[in-house]
Amino acid sequence: MRLANKVAIITGAGSGMGRTTAILFAIEGAKVAVADISQQGVEETVKEITAKGGQAIALRCDVSKTDDVERMVAATVERFGPPTVLYNNAGIEGEASYLSKMSEEAFDQVIAINLRGVFLGMKYVIPHMVKAGGGSIVNQASIAGLIGIPGGAHYAAAKAGVIAMTRVAAVEYGRYNIRVNCICPGAIETPMAVRIRKGAPPLSRCASITSTFTSKTVSRAPPSIRRISTTRPDASKGRFIFRCRPTPRCRVWRCTSTAISWKAAWSSAIMVEPSSSRSSRR
């Protein structure tokens, strides 16, 4: 087992990529602290893990709150020992709105969870990793942090911030044998994606976090864009294991995109949208 004797904290593990990763890590031998704001979600994930013979604890945690994050880390240390793996996955999509029409409350909420949550996770886990002699951190960024997506200023800003903060943390703590990486997936078929599409089938519209593009845009977009929202949460499992397993050499930082073709084609897809359609979306 590639993660034997590892202690992992995974936030946002009540569903989607977080749940899939928690189960995968447990199968690979890690003891997993399953954290999420949904108590029901974490309990269901832990139930799946224990049914497969793994070890896990369920922790309700709002990653935007310092007290919650401190309790999450303390509970993990008490039950399993110091964490050697951290996957900062928790995040929300927020309301889709053009920047000038976006409420300050909506902006602040996404920044608090998607960016501040990553900061707090690293802040309170890293000291334990330093004492343990090393560890691995994977931060959940997004393709949205690398390109512009209309209607997602808060989300894009938060994910770009995660990428930048990952670089800083890697430079600061590489000397302590702590690897800090981030992943930048495109649209993944998770409960969040279903909410964004408002129940529409995955292939009915472009895989955008804002779900504001018309069928005409989708018909002109490359097939790689139109198909990407069907990607399963476990599609990147190899990357997760590689980032978190023991390695003879410490690769300090890397930003891994799982949607390079999607990124390359995105600009052409949004540029063909008629101006009248753009106006109607505002």
Secondary structure, 3 states (H helix, E strand, C coil): CCCCCCEEEEECCCCHHHHHHHHHHHHCCCEEEEEECCHHHHHHHHHHHHHCCCEEEEEECCCCCHHHHHHHHHHHHHHHCCCCEEEECCCCCCCCECHHHCCHHHHHHHHHHHHHHHHHHHHHHHHHHHHHCCEEEEEECCHHHCCCCCCEHHHHHHHHHHHHHHHHHHHHHHHHCEEEEEEECCCCCCHHHHHHHCCCCHHHCCCCCCCCCCHHHHHHCCHHHHHHHHCCHHHHHHHHHHHHCCCCCCCCCCEEECCHHHHHHHHHHHHCCCHHHHHHHC
